[in-house]
Amino acid sequence: MIIHGKVYDVTAFLDEHPGGYDIVVAASGKDGTEDFEEIGHSTTAKEMLADYYIGEYEGGDAHPVTAVKVAKGEKKGGGVVKALLLPLLVALIAYLVFMMKR
């Protein structure tokens, strides 16, 4: 998770998060600065971030584009399946039509 341009691995904290792990997971893989600040975390919560700090995000406070896209539900991959699905369906239909005409 990125907060104010710093990267945090909060995996170990998921089960302890007072708001539930799902909130943290929803904000992971993207810039969670706005989410973190909107909640109004306590001073203690802000100090706890130091325990999970792993580095700086090269983009500073900017949102990592690919992570945001994935977090919003855009799926990656599947290109081979999609590329083969239509030709396979067409071949199947052609085969069935051929068999019915026999």
C-alpha positions, 0 to 999 in steps of 0.5 A: 500500500502506498501512503504519501509516497511511501510503500508499506507491507501491511500484510501482517496487520490485516487481521488486527485492523480495527475496520476489518481486513477487507478495507485494507485489501481494497486500498492495497496495490494503489495509492491509499493516501486519500483513503487513509486520511479520509478515515481520520486515523489516530496518531497511534495508527499513523505512528504504526506505519513505521513498523510496516514501511518497506520503501519509497514509491518512485512515482512520489504521491502519484497513483500507480496506474496499473495498480489502480486499474486492477483495483478497479476491477479491470482484468489482466491477461486472458488474451490467448483464451479470448483469441481462441474462443471465437474460432473454436465456437465457429468451428463447433457450429460449423461441425454441428451444421455439417453433421446435421446435414448428413 
